[in-house]
Amino acid sequence: MREELLHFVWKHRKLPSSGLLTTAGQSLNILQPGLHNTLSGPDFFNARLEIGGQLWAGNVEIHVKASDWYLHNHEDDSNYGNVILHVVWEEDIPVFHGDQTHIPALELKSYIPQTLLDTYRKLFRKNRHRFINCENDLETVKPFLVTHWLERLYLERLENRATEIETLLEATQNDWEKVLFAHLLRNFGLNINGELFFQLGMGIDFSVIRKIGGDAFRLESLLFGQAGLLRPTGREDTYFRSLLEEYRYLCSLFSLSDVPLKKPEFARLRPNNFPTLRLSQFAVLYSTHNNLFSLVTAARDLAAFYGIFNHTATTYWHTHYAFGKESGRSPKKISRAFIHLLLINSILPVSFCYARHQGSEGAHILRILEDIPAEKNRITDRFALLGIRIPDAKYSQALLQLYGEYCTNNRCLHCEIGGSLLNGK
């Protein structure tokens, strides 16, 4: 038995509407179960109960076993002094307040419907071959409920990212340009080099970027140097030596630390995602748009973003993927698929956070997201096989939130789909 099931039962009043008795034989009528508290303190605040014919107002605490009250030292905690009912699966011992006042108890094992228990056990039955707990019953859930829940989940995901951005703003004294710079650079690094690129973006004094940002070559030399990609290897060519010379000059000019970060990874990456190409594309983007933050927060449709990000890496990279190794000529353009990734993971969350600071709801963000094709990956493919419709990126992002925050953590009782199955709806 899990305590969260008992929370679910109490919160959603999955109990008989009459005939409830405390373990002492007193009649119990639940007028208001109270407000669910997910922080410290009693589990439900401001409940209204009728116990033995007397009206009570106060808090409710829930445990699997009554003895958990003492295990958690609630008897010595003043926050629990106003608990008027102890809801338990099993009352193994009577429980008292610190002043020895007995706390009435409701033992749920006598009242929870068997059908709910059977559904609960089925949902949490261990099976290492299952993708998600409810995969065999998902088709029975009303499509409207699933759609409504996924829309809420995308907003939850956006809020989580906004919280991360707020933390960055605090760390940069509300420098929106630097926050965008570092956040966007992280996404240019993808999963493999993302964190390294983010450290690179946060570590560079942004006043330097403002001074040299209009020159792609200088910005490229700075990014390559700080990322550890200008360490001599014995096969240096003219372009490498030019970048290295410029980087050393910049270090001297701006008193930069020439202690590079861990060198970016090339392994497990397709050549078009090599850090050399992505850093060069990033340098060209910023050298072309020294007001990038203003541009992206003003853009209102996908076509505008395609125009902003319509850039290639510098000319050297048309015939190279790594320094000193020539390849067939191929301009390394930022693809539309990559622009979609940048929008989903960086641009739109930053724009949402900025819109909120400006007192706007940022409705255009959802419209743009609905124009971006749904992401295809292992997780979205599995949901599609279960019959979930994924028309656009808003829904694919919502499914990633569902899987990462709920399914993999067995938070079915906090999920609208899991709740619907337990409610039999």
Phi, psi and omega in degrees: 000134180251141182298329182295333175293320179295322175299315181299313181299315181291314183298318184264008175055048179275051183228161176304143181284348179210164176086008179286140178228143171288169180294344176269003177089009179277143177293146181227127177235121182270104178278320178208118184291345180100176180266128183293125180254118180261003179257198180288157182105182181304154187288329180225127180264150169056045174283155174235118185229152171247113183242119181059033178084358180252138181278132179233145173231129182171205187253159180236134176245142184237134176219160173290309176244144181300327182295345176298338177304315181280329178299327181264006176060035179292334183296339181256007184251118183296339179296339183258010183291340182254023176286123183256348178208135176254111181264123186223159170284319181218129175268093180278336175213154173289153184236142183230152170290171180301333179270014177071017173283128182290138178259119178304145182233142172247121182264110190284338185297343179272351190235338182292128181301141182297325180298322178293318179296320180296317179295319180299313181294324178294319181296322185257011178296129184290132178203107187291349180269353182281142174284308176224160185300322188262017189300329181280347183242000186299325182293343180276348181279138182299131181305323180299318180297316180298314181298314180298318180294319180294323177296321176293324181292324177296317178298323176297318179296319179295320178297320179299318180290324177297324178296320177297318181293322177300322178296319178294321179299318179297320182289338183249016181055045176061038176271093184299322180298316180292321179300314178297317180304308183290319182294316180292320179298322177304317183285334173294336179275354181055195183293323186291312184247008185303311183293322178296316178295324178296315177299322178299312181295321180284333185280336181279131175298119188291342175297330177293317179299320180295329183278325185248358189300340180280356183243109185300320182296315181293318180293321177298316180296321179295313182294314179299316182295312181293335179275359178080018182265003178250026176280128181303137182239352182099351177237039182291141174249183185299319182294318178300314182295324178295317178297316182296317179298317179294321181296317179296323177295317180296321178299320179288318183295318186252012180053048181277146174287126179264042176249094186292160174287176173306136183297136180300155180274142171251333183297147178067015177244141171292148184309322181292348177254010179303143181301330178300313182291317183293322178291323178293316177301319180296319180296318179294318179303310183287330179287334179278323184238087179284359175241041188303320182300315179297322181294312186287329179281343177269339182296139184236002177208169185295324181300322179297320179291323176301322178292318181296320187260016181279076184220159175240166173294168181297163189305323181307321186280357173295334181237020180214152168245334177220161182298135172078005180236105181285149177222176177299151184292128180198104178303130185268083184274147173289116185283162177295325178298322179288324176298319177301317180298316179297320179296311184298314190265343185225300189298309183292319175300319178294318179296321178298314180296319180292319179300321179294323176295332180270004179080019181252154178277345179065041183299331181297336181296316178294322179297318179296316182298325179290345177269351181269131179301151178298143176289144176246119177206183184303320184286311181295326178297320180292320177295322179298321178296335178273005175094008179282128178279130183233082187284337185202183185293333178300318182283325178293322176294320179297321180291325175295322176294316179301311183292314186286325185261337185243300187300310184288342180257011179054037179267046184297328182283350175258003184256139180296328180289313177298319179297321179296318179296319179290329179280349181072028181252000000 
